[in-house]
Each structure stands twice: as C-alpha cells, then as structure tokens.
Amino acid sequence: MSPPTEFPRVLSELVRTNQAFLNYAAIHAYTLELTLPQLDIILTLGHAFGMTFKRLGEKTLITKGTLTGIINRMEHKGLVQRIASKTDGRSQIVRLTTAGQTLFEQAVPEHLDYVNQLFKEYSLEDIATLESTLLRLRKAIFAAHGDGSEKPVDEIAGWCTQVKAVCKNYQEGNVVGLC
C-alpha cells in the first residue's frame, strides 16, 4: 500500500476529538475546583500509596517541569504531600493527603459516570473496536520513532530538527493538506 498523497483526514478528526474530550473532561474537573491535570494526578495517586515524580509523570504523561508546578499548587490546596524517599535521597514521593484521598473517593465515581455518558450509544463491540484501532495507531507511531520507544517527543534526539523539516517541506508545497 502506498502512502497517501494528502494528510489523512482521520488525523484531523482524531485531533479534534482529543481536544473535544479534553474540554469535556475539564468541565467536570472544574466542578471539583481542579484543573484537568490536577484531576489526573488525584485519579492516578488514589490507588497508590505514593509515587516518585518520575513515575507520576510517566503515568499521567505530564512532563517533569510542568508536574512540579502542578504538585506545588496541589500541595498548597492541601491535596498532596511530598515525602523524602527512603531508598533514594534525591527523590521525593508524592502522595495524597487525607483531603486528597477524600476527594479521590468522591471524584472517581462522579468522573466515571460523567465520562461514561459519552459512550452510552456505543456497544461493547464498538468500544473494543475503537480501543484496538487506537492502540494499533499508537503502536505504529512508536514504531515510526525507529527505536519503538514511547518517549515524550521532547526526549527524542533530533525531534526539533525533524519538525522543522516537516514544516519546511509543507511551506515549500511538498506536503499536501497538512493543516
């Protein structure tokens, strides 16, 4: 199969759907007086006794620099606390406070109900197909990295140069329908 000559419309729809979902989820986070990343951290830490910044970043897909600011604000709200790691003096463990755990216990059922409203018209087969299709696409994306890693884009050697090359080709008319 030869590559398409135009940017696949499905990718534009994928991006629009992602943005729409994030906006939808952010509305519920706002009702809890949280940002969407803060809600993600509450949901991630709720079933754990704590996590290192590195692990929390991996689970939430939030970069370390951004994560520090979010944790600072959550700590100020009394939702999380930092504890020195017993095994690594350079690391800190982030865990929910009692108030954070209480919020978690409230937020999980509410958020699941809220998100499940989106899928009420989908059959279990529809959901399984959607999940397997998205997983297949994600695997193709990581395979295209060359090393098959799931590194964030800013950790891939030469990513900035690669993006600039794509933009240059687009500006020169070598890529059709990119935007």
MOUR-V60997 format. One record per residue. N is the residue number from 1. PHI is phi in whole degrees, 0 to 359 (* if undefined). PSI is psi as a letter, one per 20 degrees, with the letter a starting at -180 (NA if undefined). Layout:
# MOUR-V60997
((N | PHI | PSI) (N | PHI | PSI))
This chain:
# MOUR-V60997
((1 | * | p) (2 | 275 | q) (3 | 294 | q) (4 | 293 | q) (5 | 275 | i) (6 | 247 | q) (7 | 299 | p) (8 | 301 | p) (9 | 300 | h) (10 | 299 | h) (11 | 290 | h) (12 | 298 | g) (13 | 293 | h) (14 | 298 | g) (15 | 295 | g) (16 | 297 | g) (17 | 295 | g) (18 | 300 | g) (19 | 297 | g) (20 | 297 | g) (21 | 295 | g) (22 | 298 | g) (23 | 297 | g) (24 | 299 | g) (25 | 294 | h) (26 | 296 | h) (27 | 299 | g) (28 | 292 | g) (29 | 302 | g) (30 | 299 | h) (31 | 295 | h) (32 | 266 | j) (33 | 62 | k) (34 | 232 | q) (35 | 275 | r) (36 | 298 | g) (37 | 298 | h) (38 | 295 | g) (39 | 297 | g) (40 | 301 | g) (41 | 293 | g) (42 | 301 | g) (43 | 295 | h) (44 | 287 | g) (45 | 280 | i) (46 | 300 | h) (47 | 257 | j) (48 | 240 | q) (49 | 275 | j) (50 | 143 | r) (51 | 214 | q) (52 | 290 | r) (53 | 303 | g) (54 | 300 | g) (55 | 294 | g) (56 | 297 | g) (57 | 298 | g) (58 | 295 | g) (59 | 288 | h) (60 | 261 | i) (61 | 64 | k) (62 | 258 | p) (63 | 292 | q) (64 | 302 | g) (65 | 297 | g) (66 | 291 | g) (67 | 300 | h) (68 | 301 | g) (69 | 296 | g) (70 | 296 | g) (71 | 296 | h) (72 | 303 | g) (73 | 293 | h) (74 | 291 | h) (75 | 295 | g) (76 | 298 | h) (77 | 282 | i) (78 | 82 | k) (79 | 265 | h) (80 | 225 | r) (81 | 221 | q) (82 | 255 | p) (83 | 228 | p) (84 | 296 | p) (85 | 291 | p) (86 | 282 | i) (87 | 257 | i) (88 | 219 | o) (89 | 299 | i) (90 | 271 | i) (91 | 256 | q) (92 | 238 | q) (93 | 257 | p) (94 | 256 | p) (95 | 216 | r) (96 | 288 | q) (97 | 279 | r) (98 | 301 | g) (99 | 296 | h) (100 | 295 | g) (101 | 294 | g) (102 | 298 | g) (103 | 298 | g) (104 | 303 | g) (105 | 297 | h) (106 | 280 | g) (107 | 289 | h) (108 | 301 | g) (109 | 296 | h) (110 | 297 | g) (111 | 293 | g) (112 | 298 | g) (113 | 299 | g) (114 | 298 | g) (115 | 290 | h) (116 | 298 | h) (117 | 302 | h) (118 | 294 | h) (119 | 254 | j) (120 | 294 | h) (121 | 266 | j) (122 | 259 | p) (123 | 278 | r) (124 | 300 | h) (125 | 294 | g) (126 | 301 | g) (127 | 295 | g) (128 | 296 | h) (129 | 294 | g) (130 | 300 | g) (131 | 298 | g) (132 | 292 | h) (133 | 293 | g) (134 | 294 | h) (135 | 297 | g) (136 | 298 | g) (137 | 296 | g) (138 | 298 | g) (139 | 297 | h) (140 | 295 | h) (141 | 296 | g) (142 | 291 | h) (143 | 296 | h) (144 | 290 | i) (145 | 296 | h) (146 | 99 | g) (147 | 257 | i) (148 | 72 | j) (149 | 282 | r) (150 | 250 | k) (151 | 291 | q) (152 | 299 | q) (153 | 304 | h) (154 | 285 | i) (155 | 257 | j) (156 | 270 | p) (157 | 302 | p) (158 | 79 | j) (159 | 298 | h) (160 | 296 | g) (161 | 297 | g) (162 | 296 | g) (163 | 295 | g) (164 | 298 | h) (165 | 295 | g) (166 | 297 | g) (167 | 298 | g) (168 | 297 | g) (169 | 299 | h) (170 | 295 | g) (171 | 296 | h) (172 | 274 | j) (173 | 85 | j) (174 | 275 | i) (175 | 235 | p) (176 | 265 | p) (177 | 71 | k) (178 | 294 | h) (179 | 255 | NA))
